[in-house]
Amino acid sequence: MNLAARNLGLSGTAARLRFENIRHGYGSRDIVRDVSLTAYPGRVLCLLGPSGSGKSTLLRIAAGLEVPRGGGC
């Protein structure tokens, strides 16, 4: 698939993803604490960490499947 040619929405540009001081967890345990990052259109971003460190949780927050306990998107 030619990523440059795909439909990117009404504005014709890809969106930037930004997290500022994100905090989230399950039950009383915080999994993600004070995470900030910016992912720019056209760039590759890699989340690395051990099992249980919050990688999938950050992706779920980005997709709107989880609501962070604190911080902003």
C-alpha positions as CSV (number, residue, x, y, z in Angstrom):
1,M,0.0,0.0,0.0
2,N,1.3,3.4,-0.9
3,L,1.0,5.3,2.4
4,A,1.6,8.7,0.8
5,A,-1.4,8.2,-1.4
6,R,-3.9,7.0,1.2
7,N,-6.8,9.3,2.4
8,L,-5.7,11.1,5.5
9,G,-9.0,12.9,6.3
10,L,-10.6,16.1,5.4
11,S,-7.6,18.3,6.1
12,G,-5.3,16.1,3.9
13,T,-2.7,15.8,6.6
14,A,-1.9,13.2,9.2
15,A,-2.4,14.0,12.9
16,R,0.3,14.2,15.4
17,L,0.0,12.1,18.6
18,R,1.0,13.8,21.8
19,F,0.9,12.6,25.4
20,E,1.8,14.8,28.3
21,N,2.4,13.4,31.8
22,I,0.1,10.4,31.2
23,R,-0.8,8.3,34.2
24,H,-2.9,5.1,34.1
25,G,-3.2,1.8,35.8
26,Y,-5.6,-1.0,36.8
27,G,-7.1,-1.3,40.3
28,S,-4.8,0.6,42.7
29,R,-1.6,-0.1,40.7
30,D,-0.2,2.5,38.4
31,I,1.2,0.9,35.3
32,V,2.1,4.1,33.4
33,R,3.4,7.1,35.4
34,D,4.4,10.5,34.0
35,V,4.9,9.5,30.4
36,S,5.3,12.3,27.8
37,L,5.9,11.8,24.1
38,T,5.2,13.2,20.7
39,A,4.8,11.2,17.5
40,Y,5.0,13.2,14.3
41,P,3.3,12.2,11.0
42,G,5.6,10.2,8.7
43,R,7.9,9.2,11.6
44,V,8.4,5.7,13.1
45,L,8.1,5.4,16.8
46,C,9.0,2.3,18.7
47,L,7.9,1.5,22.3
48,L,10.3,-0.8,24.1
49,G,10.1,-2.2,27.6
50,P,9.6,-5.4,29.6
51,S,6.4,-7.2,30.0
52,G,3.9,-5.2,32.1
53,S,5.6,-1.9,31.6
54,G,2.6,-0.2,29.9
55,K,3.4,-0.4,26.2
56,S,0.0,-1.8,25.2
57,T,-1.7,0.5,27.7
58,L,-0.3,3.5,25.9
59,L,-1.5,2.2,22.6
60,R,-5.0,1.6,24.1
61,I,-5.1,5.1,25.3
62,A,-4.0,6.4,21.9
63,A,-6.8,4.4,20.3
64,G,-9.4,5.7,22.7
65,L,-10.0,2.3,24.3
66,E,-8.7,3.5,27.7
67,V,-9.1,6.8,29.5
68,P,-5.9,7.9,31.3
69,R,-6.2,8.7,35.1
70,G,-4.1,11.8,34.6
71,G,-2.3,13.9,32.1
72,G,-3.4,14.9,28.6
73,C,-3.5,13.6,25.1
